Amino acid sequence: MKPLPTEISGLPAAGAQPHWRFHLAPSVIWAAVGAVFLTFQAWVIGRWLADGEVSSISPPRHGISPAQETVFWICQTVVVLAVILCGWWIIRDARRKRQITIHAALFLGYGTAQWMDPIMNYAHWGFANNNATLNVVSWGPYLPGWSGPDRMPQPLTYATGLFFPLLILWIWPSLALATKLTVLRPQWGWPKLAAALLLPVMAIDVIAETLLIRTGSYAYVGASPEFSLFGGHWYQLPFAEVVLLPVAFVVPTVLLIVTARNRGHEIVLFAGTEQMKGASRVWVRLLSGMGFVHTTILLWMVCIAFFLRHAPIPPDTPTFLRL
């Protein structure tokens, strides 16, 4: 029988000095990280709920046309349908493979990472969410050391909240490209593959975020105009975001999957779960995915927050994106 990933082995032979080795599987370590993040999230959200801050911020009384309101409702509906569709495919895939897949772990990980969204406004308001969509008052002030706004909207569907599981849509096309590259260039190591992925992933992000911003979901109001695409306008996109999102979030996740496939090994997040059975195997795989996802999302958001401290905000910022 194979030893469990956390089993103590290396028992001494007769007459030998005791020598102990403690084997801790990578999946168990990442699962512990995931458990810590979930515990912290429960503490923050619990304090927010206990204080009775579950109320919404009313939309502005002017500055929103009927056409814009229609666009907002269409976008919110599309998000709900997209989450259902992605969830259906992921569950179907997991059931077919009879295990928690990396896609399932990432999808749930992104879905539970939405509590991090206020971090971009942790010290200074620089990321504006739409206050005319379904929202609640943000739990940001309940994060330890918070010095951002006391009251700001936290959208429930577009483009935070329920939108967060859809961050996997940044992963899938990048993963497809990486898979194709490994077929064309099997001799490449991960540094070359990462370098080759960088520009395409940046292009994907520019297209996706420009669409999200121009439909009014959010705005980088605190970005420096000199270092932004469309700088000086409410729909500006900071160059730092275009670089940080691939480097801190997308490319590491893609490399994690592709390198394991190329070597014919289990993904490192799941390494050690082969000896587990039943509920323990399910929970360790889910929690390890959450631990990895929350780590990459936290790194991305903390880094981009440093580039959202410019004042004042663009003068053409619409009312539904102002505090």
N, C-alpha and C positions, 0 to 999 in steps of 0.2 A: 504493500500500500504506500502510495506517495505521501510525504509529509505535508501537512497543511502549511499555508504560506507564513503563518506566524508561529510555527512549531519550533521549539528549541531542539536542536540536533547536535551531533558531535559528541555523543556520550563516550567517555574514556574506556579504553580496553583495560583488562585486568592489570593492575600494577602501574598504569599510566597516570600522569597527573591530570586532573580534571581540566577540560578545555571546552568552554561553552560558546556556541555561536547562535545568535538570534536572527532568524530569517524573517524579514518583514517584506511582504510583496508590495510592488509599486501600487497595485490597485487598492490595497489597504491604506497606504499613505494618502493617496488622492481621495479616497473615500472619507478619511478623517478630516482632510481639508474641506471637503464638501459639507461634512457635518458641522464644522465650525462656522462656515458661512451661513448655513441654514439656521443655526442657533442664534447667530448675531442678527440675522434678518428678522427672526421671530421676536427678538428682544426689541428691535427698533419699531417694527410694525405694531407690536403689542403695546408699547408706550403710546404710540400715536392713536391707536384705537381706544385705549383707556382714557385718554384726555378728551374723547368725543370730537375729534377733528375730522370725522368722516362727513364732510359737507362739500358742496361744489362751489366753484367760483363762477359767478354769473357772467355771461358773455357781455361785451360792450353794447351799449344801446345804439351806437352809430358806427359807421365805417365797415359794415358787412352787408354786402348786396345779397339779394335772394339767390343769385347764381353761385356766389361763394358758399352760402349755406348748403346749397344742393351738392356742391363739390365735396364739402366736408362730410355730409351724410353718405355719399357714394363711397368715399374713401374708407370711412369707418366700416361700411358694409363689406367692402372688398377685403379688408383685413380679417374680419370674422370668417368669411368664406375661405380665405387663403389658409388660415390657421386650421380650420376643419379639414380642408383638403390635404394639407401637409401631414396633419395628425393621422388622418385615415391611412395615407400611404405608409407612414412610419410604423404604425401599429400592424398593418397588414404584412409589412416586411419582417417585423420582429416575430410575428406569429409563424410566418413561413420558415424562419430560421430557428425558431424555438429558443430564442434567447434575447436578452437586451442588447440591441445593436448599438454601434457608435452613433448612428443617426438618432436613435431614441434617446440616448444619454445626452447628446448635444441639444436636441430639441427641448427636453425637459430642463436642461441646464440654462439655456437662454430664457426659457419661460420663467424660471425662478430668479433670474438675475435682474428683473425689472426694478427691484428695490434700490439698485445702484444709480438709477437715472439722475437723482438730484445731486450726485457727487460732482457733476460738471458745474454746479453753482455753489459748491461747498464754501468757498471764500469770497466769491464775487458773482453777481448775476451776469452771466454771459451767454447762457443758452436759454432761449425763450420757447416755451411750449404753447400750443394753441389753447386759448381759454374759451373758445366757442364750440369745442367738441365736448363729448362726455368726459367729465373730469372730477377729481376730488382735490381738496387742499393737500399740498404735498407733505409727506412725512420727512422732508429734508431737515427741518429744524430739530428733529429727534435723533439725528446722527450726532455722535459725540464731537464737540468742538465746532459745531456749525456756526458760521458767521455770514451765511448768505441771506437771501430775503426771508422775512418772517412768514410771508404768505405768497404762494405761487401755485399755479395750476399743475396738476399731475394727470395728464390724459389717460383714460382707461383703455382706449383702442388705437388712437392714431396720433403720433407715431411712437408712443411708449405704451406701457401697460401690455395689453394683449398683442401688440406688435412685436414684442421682444422675441417670442419663439421664431418669428420670421427672419431673424438674423441668420438663421441657417441658410437662407437664400443667398447670402454672400458666400457661403461655404461651398454649396453644390456646384455652381459653374466653375469656381476656382479649382475644385477637386476634379471636375471633368477635364479641365485644361491640364492639370498636373498629371493625370493618368495618361493623357495623350502624349505629353512630353516624355514620360518615362518609357513609353513604347518607342518613340522616335529616337530618344537618346538614353538607352538603358545604362550607359557607362557613367552618366552624370551622378555625382553625389548630391547630398542635400544642399550644400552651399550654392552650387550652380542652379539647381532646381528652384531654390528660393529666389535667387536673383532673376531668373527667367519669369517667375510668377509676379514679381513686384509691379511692373508696369501694367500688365493686363488687369490685375486686381485693383490698381489705382483707377484705371479707366472704368471698371465696373462700379466702383464706389462713386466716382464723379457723376455717372449717369443716374445711378439709383438715388443718391442724395439730392441731386438737382431736381429730380422729379418729386421727391418728398417735400423738399423746401418750397418749390414753386406752387405746390398744391396747398401750402399753408400749414403743414404739420408742425414745423419748428423752424427756428432761425438761430444762427450763430451771431447774435447781436453784439457779443463782446470780442469778436475777432478783429484783428488789426487789418484795416482796409488795404494797406500796402502789401500784405502777405496773404491775400485772399483772391480767389477767383470771383469776379464780379464785385470786387472790393468797393465798399462805401454804400452798397445797397443792402436792403434787408435780406435778400436772397444770396448773400455772399457765402462762399464756401472756403474756409481757411485751408491753405496748403498743408498745414500741420495735420489736419484731419485726414486729408487724402493720403498722407504718408503713414500716419500712426495707425490707422485702421488696418491696413494690410500687415504692417510690421508687428503690431502687438496682438492682433486678434485673428485675422484670416489666415495668413501664411503659416504661422505655427500650427494651427489646427489642421490645415491641409497636409503639411509635412508629417504630422503625427500619424495620419491615416495612410498616406502613400508609402512612406518608408516601411511601415509594418507589412503592407501588402507586397512590396517588392522583395522583402526578405522572407516572406511566407511565415511570419511570426504573428502572434497576437498583438494587438495594439497595446502599447505600454500601459495605458490607463487600466486595461483589463488583465494585465499580467498577474497571474496567481489565482485568478478566479476559476481556472480549469479544475482545480481540486475541490472547489466549493459546490454545494448542491442546494437546491430549494431556494427559500426566501433569502438566505444569506448571500447567495450568488447574485440574485436580482438586485438586492439593495446595495451591495458593494459596487456593482457595475453602474448603477444609477448615480450613486453618491460620488464615485470617482469622476464620472462625466461632469457632474455639477462642480466638483472642486476645480477641475481644469478650466471649465468655462468661466466660472466666477473669477478665477485668477487672471485670465486673459482680459475679460471685460473690465475688471478693476484697473488693471495696468493701463488699458486704453483710455478709460475715462479720467483717471488721475492725470495722465500725461496731457490729454487735450485740454483739461481745465486750466493748465498753466498758460495756454494760448488764447484764453477767452476773458482777458482782464482789461481790454481796451474800453475807454469811455470817451465821448458819449456813444450811444447806440446810433445806428444809421437813421437819419432824419425821416426816411420814407418807410420806416417800420410800421406796418398796419396795426390798428387798434387791437386786433385779436391776438397779437404777439407781444403786447406790452403788459407790464404789471399794473 
